[in-house]
Amino acid sequence: LDVSNNPDLDTVYCHNNNLTYLDLRNGHTGATSNPNVYGPPTMSATFHNNPSLAVIYVDSGYQCHLAWYPVSGLAAGAQFCNSPGVNCVPAN
């Protein structure tokens, strides 16, 4: 599921599925639109219970880790990442 081209989207509910890909990088999963400002993601998202989901792409992996960790029911070792292999932090 890729919602990265939806800049006005601020809520995503995709829990209890079998997602293998989730890209939430639309400007609302960092602290704010300013990456230098500390704060929680401005997106509300639930994506627990997706046992095949190993990586959730977000604008700021660190901020999402602080706000949403731990996420239950994801693949073992699931991560929040800014891009493939970049700035990854645990999601579960």
Secondary structure, 3 states (H helix, E strand, C coil): CECCCCCCCCEEECCCCCCCCEECCCCCCCCCCCCCCCCCCCCEEECCCECCCCEEECCCHHHHHHHHCCCCCECCCCEEECECCECCEECC
